[in-house]
């Protein structure tokens, strides 16, 4: 598996509390956009990110963004 799976071609809007999160980079997680450990055995690792304050984010679900974990609109070209 050289390329991540694309669970959906649209971002996921989430209202998140302050804290640490693990964004799924492989696209295999059943808990999109977060990691559930499905990447084990692949070359992918989840991306850790921290929020100091509550925030509304649009997180990438196509796994092609160049600004992970945030959506950069790449899904529009897939």
MODELLER restraints for C-alpha pairs under 7 A, 6 or more apart:
rsr = mdl.restraints
at = mdl.atoms
rsr.add(forms.Gaussian(group=physical.xy_distance, feature=features.Distance(at['CA:1:A'], at['CA:42:A']), mean=6.62, stdev=0.5))
rsr.add(forms.Gaussian(group=physical.xy_distance, feature=features.Distance(at['CA:4:A'], at['CA:25:A']), mean=6.86, stdev=0.5))
rsr.add(forms.Gaussian(group=physical.xy_distance, feature=features.Distance(at['CA:4:A'], at['CA:26:A']), mean=4.56, stdev=0.5))
rsr.add(forms.Gaussian(group=physical.xy_distance, feature=features.Distance(at['CA:4:A'], at['CA:27:A']), mean=5.49, stdev=0.5))
rsr.add(forms.Gaussian(group=physical.xy_distance, feature=features.Distance(at['CA:4:A'], at['CA:63:A']), mean=6.40, stdev=0.5))
rsr.add(forms.Gaussian(group=physical.xy_distance, feature=features.Distance(at['CA:5:A'], at['CA:26:A']), mean=6.08, stdev=0.5))
rsr.add(forms.Gaussian(group=physical.xy_distance, feature=features.Distance(at['CA:5:A'], at['CA:27:A']), mean=4.48, stdev=0.5))
rsr.add(forms.Gaussian(group=physical.xy_distance, feature=features.Distance(at['CA:5:A'], at['CA:28:A']), mean=6.26, stdev=0.5))
rsr.add(forms.Gaussian(group=physical.xy_distance, feature=features.Distance(at['CA:6:A'], at['CA:27:A']), mean=5.68, stdev=0.5))
rsr.add(forms.Gaussian(group=physical.xy_distance, feature=features.Distance(at['CA:6:A'], at['CA:61:A']), mean=6.87, stdev=0.5))
rsr.add(forms.Gaussian(group=physical.xy_distance, feature=features.Distance(at['CA:6:A'], at['CA:62:A']), mean=4.58, stdev=0.5))
rsr.add(forms.Gaussian(group=physical.xy_distance, feature=features.Distance(at['CA:6:A'], at['CA:63:A']), mean=6.06, stdev=0.5))
rsr.add(forms.Gaussian(group=physical.xy_distance, feature=features.Distance(at['CA:7:A'], at['CA:27:A']), mean=5.86, stdev=0.5))
rsr.add(forms.Gaussian(group=physical.xy_distance, feature=features.Distance(at['CA:7:A'], at['CA:61:A']), mean=6.18, stdev=0.5))
rsr.add(forms.Gaussian(group=physical.xy_distance, feature=features.Distance(at['CA:7:A'], at['CA:62:A']), mean=6.04, stdev=0.5))
rsr.add(forms.Gaussian(group=physical.xy_distance, feature=features.Distance(at['CA:8:A'], at['CA:61:A']), mean=5.63, stdev=0.5))
rsr.add(forms.Gaussian(group=physical.xy_distance, feature=features.Distance(at['CA:8:A'], at['CA:62:A']), mean=5.38, stdev=0.5))
rsr.add(forms.Gaussian(group=physical.xy_distance, feature=features.Distance(at['CA:9:A'], at['CA:61:A']), mean=6.62, stdev=0.5))
rsr.add(forms.Gaussian(group=physical.xy_distance, feature=features.Distance(at['CA:9:A'], at['CA:62:A']), mean=5.13, stdev=0.5))
rsr.add(forms.Gaussian(group=physical.xy_distance, feature=features.Distance(at['CA:9:A'], at['CA:75:A']), mean=5.16, stdev=0.5))
rsr.add(forms.Gaussian(group=physical.xy_distance, feature=features.Distance(at['CA:10:A'], at['CA:61:A']), mean=6.19, stdev=0.5))
rsr.add(forms.Gaussian(group=physical.xy_distance, feature=features.Distance(at['CA:10:A'], at['CA:62:A']), mean=6.63, stdev=0.5))
rsr.add(forms.Gaussian(group=physical.xy_distance, feature=features.Distance(at['CA:10:A'], at['CA:75:A']), mean=6.17, stdev=0.5))
rsr.add(forms.Gaussian(group=physical.xy_distance, feature=features.Distance(at['CA:11:A'], at['CA:58:A']), mean=5.70, stdev=0.5))
rsr.add(forms.Gaussian(group=physical.xy_distance, feature=features.Distance(at['CA:11:A'], at['CA:59:A']), mean=5.41, stdev=0.5))
rsr.add(forms.Gaussian(group=physical.xy_distance, feature=features.Distance(at['CA:11:A'], at['CA:60:A']), mean=4.77, stdev=0.5))
rsr.add(forms.Gaussian(group=physical.xy_distance, feature=features.Distance(at['CA:11:A'], at['CA:61:A']), mean=5.17, stdev=0.5))
rsr.add(forms.Gaussian(group=physical.xy_distance, feature=features.Distance(at['CA:11:A'], at['CA:71:A']), mean=6.07, stdev=0.5))
rsr.add(forms.Gaussian(group=physical.xy_distance, feature=features.Distance(at['CA:12:A'], at['CA:58:A']), mean=5.37, stdev=0.5))
rsr.add(forms.Gaussian(group=physical.xy_distance, feature=features.Distance(at['CA:12:A'], at['CA:59:A']), mean=5.17, stdev=0.5))
rsr.add(forms.Gaussian(group=physical.xy_distance, feature=features.Distance(at['CA:12:A'], at['CA:60:A']), mean=6.50, stdev=0.5))
rsr.add(forms.Gaussian(group=physical.xy_distance, feature=features.Distance(at['CA:12:A'], at['CA:61:A']), mean=6.42, stdev=0.5))
rsr.add(forms.Gaussian(group=physical.xy_distance, feature=features.Distance(at['CA:13:A'], at['CA:57:A']), mean=5.71, stdev=0.5))
rsr.add(forms.Gaussian(group=physical.xy_distance, feature=features.Distance(at['CA:13:A'], at['CA:58:A']), mean=4.39, stdev=0.5))
rsr.add(forms.Gaussian(group=physical.xy_distance, feature=features.Distance(at['CA:13:A'], at['CA:59:A']), mean=6.37, stdev=0.5))
rsr.add(forms.Gaussian(group=physical.xy_distance, feature=features.Distance(at['CA:14:A'], at['CA:56:A']), mean=5.60, stdev=0.5))
rsr.add(forms.Gaussian(group=physical.xy_distance, feature=features.Distance(at['CA:14:A'], at['CA:57:A']), mean=5.44, stdev=0.5))
rsr.add(forms.Gaussian(group=physical.xy_distance, feature=features.Distance(at['CA:14:A'], at['CA:58:A']), mean=6.42, stdev=0.5))
rsr.add(forms.Gaussian(group=physical.xy_distance, feature=features.Distance(at['CA:15:A'], at['CA:55:A']), mean=5.87, stdev=0.5))
rsr.add(forms.Gaussian(group=physical.xy_distance, feature=features.Distance(at['CA:15:A'], at['CA:56:A']), mean=4.31, stdev=0.5))
rsr.add(forms.Gaussian(group=physical.xy_distance, feature=features.Distance(at['CA:15:A'], at['CA:57:A']), mean=6.50, stdev=0.5))
rsr.add(forms.Gaussian(group=physical.xy_distance, feature=features.Distance(at['CA:16:A'], at['CA:54:A']), mean=5.53, stdev=0.5))
rsr.add(forms.Gaussian(group=physical.xy_distance, feature=features.Distance(at['CA:16:A'], at['CA:55:A']), mean=5.45, stdev=0.5))
rsr.add(forms.Gaussian(group=physical.xy_distance, feature=features.Distance(at['CA:16:A'], at['CA:56:A']), mean=6.08, stdev=0.5))
rsr.add(forms.Gaussian(group=physical.xy_distance, feature=features.Distance(at['CA:17:A'], at['CA:53:A']), mean=6.52, stdev=0.5))
rsr.add(forms.Gaussian(group=physical.xy_distance, feature=features.Distance(at['CA:17:A'], at['CA:54:A']), mean=4.13, stdev=0.5))
rsr.add(forms.Gaussian(group=physical.xy_distance, feature=features.Distance(at['CA:17:A'], at['CA:55:A']), mean=6.52, stdev=0.5))
rsr.add(forms.Gaussian(group=physical.xy_distance, feature=features.Distance(at['CA:18:A'], at['CA:51:A']), mean=4.75, stdev=0.5))
rsr.add(forms.Gaussian(group=physical.xy_distance, feature=features.Distance(at['CA:18:A'], at['CA:52:A']), mean=5.06, stdev=0.5))
rsr.add(forms.Gaussian(group=physical.xy_distance, feature=features.Distance(at['CA:18:A'], at['CA:53:A']), mean=4.51, stdev=0.5))
rsr.add(forms.Gaussian(group=physical.xy_distance, feature=features.Distance(at['CA:18:A'], at['CA:54:A']), mean=4.84, stdev=0.5))
rsr.add(forms.Gaussian(group=physical.xy_distance, feature=features.Distance(at['CA:19:A'], at['CA:50:A']), mean=5.55, stdev=0.5))
rsr.add(forms.Gaussian(group=physical.xy_distance, feature=features.Distance(at['CA:19:A'], at['CA:51:A']), mean=5.28, stdev=0.5))
rsr.add(forms.Gaussian(group=physical.xy_distance, feature=features.Distance(at['CA:19:A'], at['CA:52:A']), mean=6.62, stdev=0.5))
rsr.add(forms.Gaussian(group=physical.xy_distance, feature=features.Distance(at['CA:20:A'], at['CA:48:A']), mean=6.95, stdev=0.5))
rsr.add(forms.Gaussian(group=physical.xy_distance, feature=features.Distance(at['CA:20:A'], at['CA:49:A']), mean=5.76, stdev=0.5))
rsr.add(forms.Gaussian(group=physical.xy_distance, feature=features.Distance(at['CA:20:A'], at['CA:50:A']), mean=4.34, stdev=0.5))
rsr.add(forms.Gaussian(group=physical.xy_distance, feature=features.Distance(at['CA:20:A'], at['CA:51:A']), mean=6.48, stdev=0.5))
rsr.add(forms.Gaussian(group=physical.xy_distance, feature=features.Distance(at['CA:21:A'], at['CA:48:A']), mean=5.70, stdev=0.5))
rsr.add(forms.Gaussian(group=physical.xy_distance, feature=features.Distance(at['CA:21:A'], at['CA:49:A']), mean=5.42, stdev=0.5))
rsr.add(forms.Gaussian(group=physical.xy_distance, feature=features.Distance(at['CA:21:A'], at['CA:50:A']), mean=6.22, stdev=0.5))
rsr.add(forms.Gaussian(group=physical.xy_distance, feature=features.Distance(at['CA:22:A'], at['CA:34:A']), mean=5.64, stdev=0.5))
rsr.add(forms.Gaussian(group=physical.xy_distance, feature=features.Distance(at['CA:22:A'], at['CA:35:A']), mean=5.73, stdev=0.5))
rsr.add(forms.Gaussian(group=physical.xy_distance, feature=features.Distance(at['CA:22:A'], at['CA:46:A']), mean=5.83, stdev=0.5))
rsr.add(forms.Gaussian(group=physical.xy_distance, feature=features.Distance(at['CA:22:A'], at['CA:47:A']), mean=5.41, stdev=0.5))
rsr.add(forms.Gaussian(group=physical.xy_distance, feature=features.Distance(at['CA:22:A'], at['CA:48:A']), mean=4.51, stdev=0.5))
rsr.add(forms.Gaussian(group=physical.xy_distance, feature=features.Distance(at['CA:22:A'], at['CA:49:A']), mean=6.45, stdev=0.5))
rsr.add(forms.Gaussian(group=physical.xy_distance, feature=features.Distance(at['CA:23:A'], at['CA:33:A']), mean=5.83, stdev=0.5))
rsr.add(forms.Gaussian(group=physical.xy_distance, feature=features.Distance(at['CA:23:A'], at['CA:34:A']), mean=4.44, stdev=0.5))
rsr.add(forms.Gaussian(group=physical.xy_distance, feature=features.Distance(at['CA:23:A'], at['CA:35:A']), mean=5.59, stdev=0.5))
rsr.add(forms.Gaussian(group=physical.xy_distance, feature=features.Distance(at['CA:23:A'], at['CA:46:A']), mean=5.49, stdev=0.5))
rsr.add(forms.Gaussian(group=physical.xy_distance, feature=features.Distance(at['CA:23:A'], at['CA:47:A']), mean=5.05, stdev=0.5))
rsr.add(forms.Gaussian(group=physical.xy_distance, feature=features.Distance(at['CA:23:A'], at['CA:48:A']), mean=6.33, stdev=0.5))
rsr.add(forms.Gaussian(group=physical.xy_distance, feature=features.Distance(at['CA:23:A'], at['CA:69:A']), mean=6.31, stdev=0.5))
rsr.add(forms.Gaussian(group=physical.xy_distance, feature=features.Distance(at['CA:24:A'], at['CA:32:A']), mean=6.87, stdev=0.5))
rsr.add(forms.Gaussian(group=physical.xy_distance, feature=features.Distance(at['CA:24:A'], at['CA:33:A']), mean=5.71, stdev=0.5))
rsr.add(forms.Gaussian(group=physical.xy_distance, feature=features.Distance(at['CA:24:A'], at['CA:34:A']), mean=4.84, stdev=0.5))
rsr.add(forms.Gaussian(group=physical.xy_distance, feature=features.Distance(at['CA:24:A'], at['CA:35:A']), mean=4.32, stdev=0.5))
rsr.add(forms.Gaussian(group=physical.xy_distance, feature=features.Distance(at['CA:24:A'], at['CA:46:A']), mean=4.95, stdev=0.5))
rsr.add(forms.Gaussian(group=physical.xy_distance, feature=features.Distance(at['CA:24:A'], at['CA:47:A']), mean=6.71, stdev=0.5))
rsr.add(forms.Gaussian(group=physical.xy_distance, feature=features.Distance(at['CA:25:A'], at['CA:44:A']), mean=6.34, stdev=0.5))
rsr.add(forms.Gaussian(group=physical.xy_distance, feature=features.Distance(at['CA:25:A'], at['CA:45:A']), mean=6.34, stdev=0.5))
rsr.add(forms.Gaussian(group=physical.xy_distance, feature=features.Distance(at['CA:25:A'], at['CA:46:A']), mean=5.20, stdev=0.5))
rsr.add(forms.Gaussian(group=physical.xy_distance, feature=features.Distance(at['CA:25:A'], at['CA:47:A']), mean=6.68, stdev=0.5))
rsr.add(forms.Gaussian(group=physical.xy_distance, feature=features.Distance(at['CA:25:A'], at['CA:63:A']), mean=6.22, stdev=0.5))
rsr.add(forms.Gaussian(group=physical.xy_distance, feature=features.Distance(at['CA:26:A'], at['CA:39:A']), mean=5.91, stdev=0.5))
rsr.add(forms.Gaussian(group=physical.xy_distance, feature=features.Distance(at['CA:26:A'], at['CA:44:A']), mean=5.61, stdev=0.5))
rsr.add(forms.Gaussian(group=physical.xy_distance, feature=features.Distance(at['CA:27:A'], at['CA:63:A']), mean=6.42, stdev=0.5))
rsr.add(forms.Gaussian(group=physical.xy_distance, feature=features.Distance(at['CA:28:A'], at['CA:38:A']), mean=5.75, stdev=0.5))
rsr.add(forms.Gaussian(group=physical.xy_distance, feature=features.Distance(at['CA:28:A'], at['CA:39:A']), mean=6.72, stdev=0.5))
rsr.add(forms.Gaussian(group=physical.xy_distance, feature=features.Distance(at['CA:29:A'], at['CA:35:A']), mean=5.65, stdev=0.5))
rsr.add(forms.Gaussian(group=physical.xy_distance, feature=features.Distance(at['CA:29:A'], at['CA:36:A']), mean=5.36, stdev=0.5))
rsr.add(forms.Gaussian(group=physical.xy_distance, feature=features.Distance(at['CA:29:A'], at['CA:37:A']), mean=7.00, stdev=0.5))
rsr.add(forms.Gaussian(group=physical.xy_distance, feature=features.Distance(at['CA:29:A'], at['CA:38:A']), mean=5.39, stdev=0.5))
rsr.add(forms.Gaussian(group=physical.xy_distance, feature=features.Distance(at['CA:30:A'], at['CA:36:A']), mean=6.82, stdev=0.5))
rsr.add(forms.Gaussian(group=physical.xy_distance, feature=features.Distance(at['CA:33:A'], at['CA:59:A']), mean=6.88, stdev=0.5))
rsr.add(forms.Gaussian(group=physical.xy_distance, feature=features.Distance(at['CA:33:A'], at['CA:61:A']), mean=6.01, stdev=0.5))
rsr.add(forms.Gaussian(group=physical.xy_distance, feature=features.Distance(at['CA:35:A'], at['CA:46:A']), mean=6.28, stdev=0.5))
rsr.add(forms.Gaussian(group=physical.xy_distance, feature=features.Distance(at['CA:39:A'], at['CA:45:A']), mean=6.54, stdev=0.5))
rsr.add(forms.Gaussian(group=physical.xy_distance, feature=features.Distance(at['CA:58:A'], at['CA:70:A']), mean=5.92, stdev=0.5))
rsr.add(forms.Gaussian(group=physical.xy_distance, feature=features.Distance(at['CA:58:A'], at['CA:71:A']), mean=5.89, stdev=0.5))
rsr.add(forms.Gaussian(group=physical.xy_distance, feature=features.Distance(at['CA:59:A'], at['CA:69:A']), mean=5.60, stdev=0.5))
rsr.add(forms.Gaussian(group=physical.xy_distance, feature=features.Distance(at['CA:59:A'], at['CA:70:A']), mean=4.49, stdev=0.5))
rsr.add(forms.Gaussian(group=physical.xy_distance, feature=features.Distance(at['CA:59:A'], at['CA:71:A']), mean=5.23, stdev=0.5))
rsr.add(forms.Gaussian(group=physical.xy_distance, feature=features.Distance(at['CA:60:A'], at['CA:68:A']), mean=6.94, stdev=0.5))
rsr.add(forms.Gaussian(group=physical.xy_distance, feature=features.Distance(at['CA:60:A'], at['CA:69:A']), mean=5.84, stdev=0.5))
rsr.add(forms.Gaussian(group=physical.xy_distance, feature=features.Distance(at['CA:60:A'], at['CA:70:A']), mean=5.37, stdev=0.5))
rsr.add(forms.Gaussian(group=physical.xy_distance, feature=features.Distance(at['CA:60:A'], at['CA:71:A']), mean=4.30, stdev=0.5))
rsr.add(forms.Gaussian(group=physical.xy_distance, feature=features.Distance(at['CA:62:A'], at['CA:75:A']), mean=5.98, stdev=0.5))
rsr.add(forms.Gaussian(group=physical.xy_distance, feature=features.Distance(at['CA:64:A'], at['CA:74:A']), mean=6.31, stdev=0.5))
rsr.add(forms.Gaussian(group=physical.xy_distance, feature=features.Distance(at['CA:65:A'], at['CA:71:A']), mean=5.83, stdev=0.5))
rsr.add(forms.Gaussian(group=physical.xy_distance, feature=features.Distance(at['CA:65:A'], at['CA:72:A']), mean=5.57, stdev=0.5))
rsr.add(forms.Gaussian(group=physical.xy_distance, feature=features.Distance(at['CA:65:A'], at['CA:74:A']), mean=5.68, stdev=0.5))
rsr.add(forms.Gaussian(group=physical.xy_distance, feature=features.Distance(at['CA:66:A'], at['CA:72:A']), mean=6.74, stdev=0.5))
